[in-house]
Amino acid sequence: MPDPIFAHPRLAEVYDAFDGPRDDLPAYLAIADELGAQRVLDVGCGTGCLAIALAAAGRTVTGADPAAASLEVARAKDGGAAVTWIQAAATSLPPVGPDLAGTDLAVMTGNVAQVFLSDQEWAQVLHAIRAALRPGGYLVFETRRPARRAWQDWAADPGPETHDVPGSGPVEQRREVTAVDLPLVSFRYTYTFLADGTVIASDSTLRFRSREELEINLSDAGYQVLDVREAPDRPGREFVFIAQRTS
């Protein structure tokens, strides 16, 4: 079940305003170019920013997400019609077929890889993506570095942050770290729609995995790690893994 921040219709409509500029998108477009990827699967595509950018560059793109509200926002965007959108959890992607046959590259951005909390669920995700890739296809994803201790920054800067969002009016966001039980960190976003006073909270938990742990996970799931890079828009904060299906 996706968190309300993605699944609640009112929160999905304001998500992009609070997510800020997607300075990471050019890096992922460049990686797709580097790998020669023409058919791309965006896992946990959310409101579709990367999927639409990949399609605008001439690629065949499928965006998969379990949150119907986020997919509705994605479909309505300029360029959204160029992407095939499917409502599906990363653990249960459709079998290879017309939409996914011969997928060259699967991507998980926005730290989607951290929402899978148990070892079993994370292994299921890696195997499901592998099944969607062609032999030799690539998986690229980002994840926060545990040593950077991002949750300390979150706790030190809880907001509020307010944006005037078209169609919603002024909306205030507050963030609260609710639990640190490493490798799990939980937090709550609270949104107040100032035009009508509606308050909606969204609780989330992320798992912080080390580089060594992720390398073992990928090897066990049938991938070879080709490179681990800095996130160019957040140096020192995240790993960007580039892995290849081994057969």
Order of alpha helices (4+ residues) and beta strands (2+ residues): alpha-alpha-alpha-beta-alpha-beta-alpha-beta-beta-alpha-beta-alpha-beta-beta-beta-beta-alpha-beta-beta
